[in-house]
Amino acid sequence: MKKLLIILTFIGIAINSFSQFVHFFPNSNAYFSVSYFKYWFEGDTIINSYQYKKVFKQTGNPIANFDESVYYAALREDTIAERVYCIVEEDGIERLLYDFSLNVGDTISISTY
């Protein structure tokens, strides 16, 4: 009887559990390399009452040197809508960067920077 109760309990947990991707940004000291560019998050900022993470950029040096970096953009994640928004420092316009809620067959519009 105990075995049956334990098995039913685990089956109930397995049926009711699900995986959820809550945070899209790393919360540790990490940087990303794209060709000769290095990007990383450092600090937060508030823009139009939304909290953004500051993105810094370094060019040219193959080793990440935080002293040579410049402010590049601000990113915010909307975990409920599963979207990531970006404000590039050049123009200050918020754009949708990623939409993780899309399904196969959905139609979207894109913008180029």
Buried (B, 14 or more C-beta within 10 A) or exposed (E): EEEEEEEEEEEEEEEEEEEEEEEBEEEEEEBEEEEEEBBBBEEEEEEEEEEBBBBBBBEEEEEBEEEBBEEBBBBBBBEEEBBBBBBBEEEEEBBBBBBEEEEEEEEEEEEEE
